[in-house]
Amino acid sequence: MSKKKSNLTRRGFLKRAAVLAAAPTIVPATALGLGGSVPPSERIILGGIGIGNRGSHDLRWMLPDKDVQFVATCDPQKSRAEAVKNLIDTRYGNKDCKIYRSTPEFLAERTDIDAVLVTTGDRWHALASIMAMRAGKDVYSEKPSAMTVAEGRAVVETAKRYRRIYQTGTQRLSEGNFTFCNEMLRLGRLGEVHTVRAHIAPWDAAEMRHDWLPAQPLPPKDEVDWDAWLGPCPWRPYNAAYCRGGWRGFYDFHTSCIGEWGAHTFASCQVAIGAEKTAAVEYQYVPNESGDGMVTKFANGIKMILQRTGWRGSCGVKYEGTEGWVAAADGYSQPDVSNPAMLDDFKKLVGDYMARTQRPMSHVRDFLDCVKSRHQAVADPEVMHYSMTTVHVANICMWLKRDLKYDPAKEKFVNDPQADRFLSRAMREPWII
Amino acid sequence: MFKQRITLILLATALLSGAAISHGQTVVPASKQDELIAVLKSADATRKAKSDACRLLSFIATKKAVPALALLLADEELNHVARYALEPIADSAVDDALRDALGKLKGRPLVGVIGSIGVRGDTQAVKPMAKMLKSSDAMVAQAAARALGNIGDAAAAKALSGALSGSAGDTKLAVCEGLFRCAEGLVAKGQNRQAVVIYDELLKVKAPHQVRAGALRGAILAGEEHGLALMLESLKSKDYILFSAAVQASLELPGAEVTQALCEALGKLPADNQILVLGTLAKRGDPSAMRAIFAAAAKGDKAVRIAAIKAMPPIADSSAVGSLVELMNDSDAEIAKAAQDNLAALPGKKADDAVMAMLQSGETDWQLKALDLIERRRMTNVAGALLKATRDNDESVRTAGIRMLGGLAGAVKFSVLVELLLEAKSPAEIRAAERALSATCTREAKPSAGKVTIRRAVYRGVDGGGSADVTNKVAKMVEGGAFSIEASNANFGDAAPGIVKQLEVEFTANGITQVKTVREGQTVELLVGATPEAFIDELCSAQAKAPRRQKLALLRVLRVAQGPKAFEAVRAATKNADAEISSEAVSVLCGWPSAEALADVLKLTKTATDRKVKILALRGAIRLIPLQEGSVEKKLAGFKEVLPLIQRDEEKRLLLGSLATVPTSEALAMAMSYLDYAATKNEACFAAVAISEKIVGQKPAEVREALQKVMNATDNRDVTRRARATLNKARKAAGR
């Protein structure tokens, strides 16, 4: 690439192009020698992998940001890819959004894309993120972002290796009510915090399904690329229900009712108690189907209790200290507090947090800002990995039906080779990290 | 033979289609290994059976299972599940088997085996896998490159290094990945020098941006003293990728010399690059950067200046105060606002002192900025200065001062706020004083149990299910002195097993009736806030001497304060000779929050001649009727009393919203009478369903008739769902 071109910004290029042509197209970042490092004044070129219902929500949060241009989507399911194309083309008033069916081909071909939104099913989150980061993309991945401890570790290492920005979709780390609760704890307003409570999904179970749905005729590869859909998971016969979201609850594809909301609430709790770069060390088995009431303990002595009921909304957290408690969940107009006077400082605390960390109260915007500033996002790979580690180990505790001790530094169980076997799963070829 | 086959099939069925593969069991006992191996060997076992056997073996298999699993590696369908079981077995027999398979397989099975060797880190496999780097099958070459990187010994690194120049495209990227993994492994072992050799090699190679940037980061971090020099050099790079990689890497390098290097580079960079450095300086939090940050904030590109201003609070150094105060006076409004916003967030006493100096400056603009900052910084011990502000010559300063005194708990005595109202010179000041007094009444209201009467308490499933009338239980708890009651099965038994429950309590405290509902696990507080009597006395005394506008404001504050004395004062004011005052008092009376006003309000519904007052009274009556003490019949009588007076759709809807508080056949009939009118249909449906849910046990026939009509009339999904559920109960109740 010539030096002359690399000195030209995309914005400048677009201005010139506008003079030359009525409808200038997006200038690839790499064409200007800027790929992989979007300067603060530039637009972020975005692509998507596996965008379905949830991904469309994320996309709708991203699209209004004027410094984002979505250009292509990749999905082994044709119908989903076309739905995204329709959404994008309608928004931009053109037909430019490109469809790809193969993730490796998509990533290899679209060197112009700066960042990707990964909103596949859980089984693909880590793999797609790793592949994208290896290809030089920054990544916003939906949660739960890893199926095993080993996958999570690989995401962390890949992000560091290629200095990629990564954000996992635990958006409550960028919401006022939850931030207020975290700040109350951080500033010592709750006294000595001894217990935090994390909401787990009130449906499904910790025990997973291992059966196969009845085999149905395999659709043409052009409609559903079943091999790619399965990705790194063990093969099983096609059934359309999986592709409609019926993969939830299966061991191969899902992280149980604990991972469903624990991916959010464990991350919130761990960030609040300063345990975002570690995982719980003790897990007490509870003889029920969900893990409700499981007491986990961190090395700093704080207990985190998995709690299914007692919330007025979803994805709730509660922090209890010697001088009071605070709680937040989706649906709470303001945090629940042990003393109403605590709320007097709501704006101040959230505002101070934003000034101190330079983070907005928008998870998506935080990611986009970080793509430009090259500072890791609030839900960075390690926050994701360690909170998901607590999810995984809690699941393993339920599957083994006994108490467990885990060493977050070694990323192994304490003298427990049987439990260690759950820390990774062999990946199906060729979908090997 | 046949018998043996049947036995195996039965075995597979028992092991795999029973508990082991359904909900409830992920793991089987180690003693099942032989049976699972037998399934693998069986010619009759299905793919599903063998897959399940492999999965279960992955948790319990030993060396004994290796031969049977190894046999499956060549099977395209079962290669993966065989590796699934093999990878976790801690025995070198697995490595031998995988290595042995390397020479026999092709295509995807070979890719899988290579991947598993990489996971296990088998150094003996380096030699055969090194040859595969040149495989014509790109998938194989790439898998070998990544696996060699995992093994990461000198031989693996050498093989990868040798393959780098001859590879292209995705294979080249895989070789780079392998080399990165080798270098990281070396750093982990403390062999940084050898790692830097690899990173340098990656830096020189013609590769995509992420490889170059990653290599630079690695070389800086592993390079120790040479790393810093490399970072300094890279900060001068015209290549934005290398520049930003160096800046990013600096975050991982501690030390004042790194901060200094970033500061020195700052002024010589293009705007985008400066913004990147400023953000990094903020993250580093090193106060030695402040001088460079001030310089960047003072002049130049606006985006850079704002980035510099934003970098100040994270560093939290008090030296930023002077700069921010100066910038608040900048001719560019955006810069001035950014400075003010960030001064609000800058911690420390020096910032507080600066704000107080602004307030005492005597200049209106600065005073208003100071008042804003006092509020945003939540500064306390500023009552004296705020009081002074309330006497300022400028109305906006006076108003802001009054407003802020009301927001600071306990800053001044209540009487001072009353005086501020009495002395207010403008409508804005009167409004501010009124709000300050109201806020203080609410905030200072002490939770008081007072005289608590439990009228009704129900513990029930949130979405139906069982329920229990726990009125007596709650009343006894209150008699025993408990005013905080937890909604729990421990207190009230499990009325709806498996369903989240809620506790609904209707109670009267200090003459005010309230209904509070909490979810299971939460606590309901049977307390009401009572404004201190002394406050109410001061408000009443002030009434006598207040000018007219202030009198009106005081009446509204009395409504917030509540209590018998406040009520009597308002009541008396309804007879005031001044029509404006009496009119406001009537308005306040109609909006009174507790049932003590009901008799007067009901009277007004009939006697008022002014249409506006009549409507206010009617609305007040509908709202207060359910709050009064007494039986359901008494409340129903109240509704019947006002029913003939209701003319407008607004009040009809209000009535329908209250009818569920009197769950009777008559109330249901009343609600149904509004079903046929478009303006009231929705509310009528809601009311009918809510009433029906409460009386379905006693009046199933009436409920059935009503809800069938509701189902036909409504298109609201929630109403339909609730109506259907209640209809089912009605049918069951009728069947009994």
Interface residues (C-beta under 8 A of the other chain):
Chain A: K3 S6 N7 T30 G33 L34 G35 G36 S37 P39 P40 S41 E42 P104 A108 T111 M133 R134 A135 G136 E157 K160 R161 Y162 R163 R164 P202 A205 E207 M208 R209 H210 D211 W212 P234 W235 R236 Y251 E289 T309 G310 W311 R312 A341 D344 D345 K347 K348 G351 D352 M354 A355 R356 T357 Q358 S373 R374 H375 W399 L400 P417 Q418 D420 R421 F422 S424 R425 A426 M427 R428 E429 P430 I432 I433
Chain B: A20 I21 S22 H23 G24 Q25 T26 V27 K48 S51 D52 R55 S58 F59 I60 E77 N79 H80 V81 R83 Y84 L86 E87 P88 A90 R108 P109 V111 G112 G115 S116 G118 V119 M139 A143 R146 G169 D170 L173 E177 F180 E184 P208 H209 Q210 V211 A213 G214 R217 G218 K238 D239 Y240 I241 S244 A245 V247 Q248 A249 L251 A271 D272 N273 I275 L276 G279 T280 A282 K283 A303 A307 K310 P313 P314 A316 D341 N342 A344 A345 L346 P347 R376 R377 R378 A409 V500 R519 E520 G521 Q522
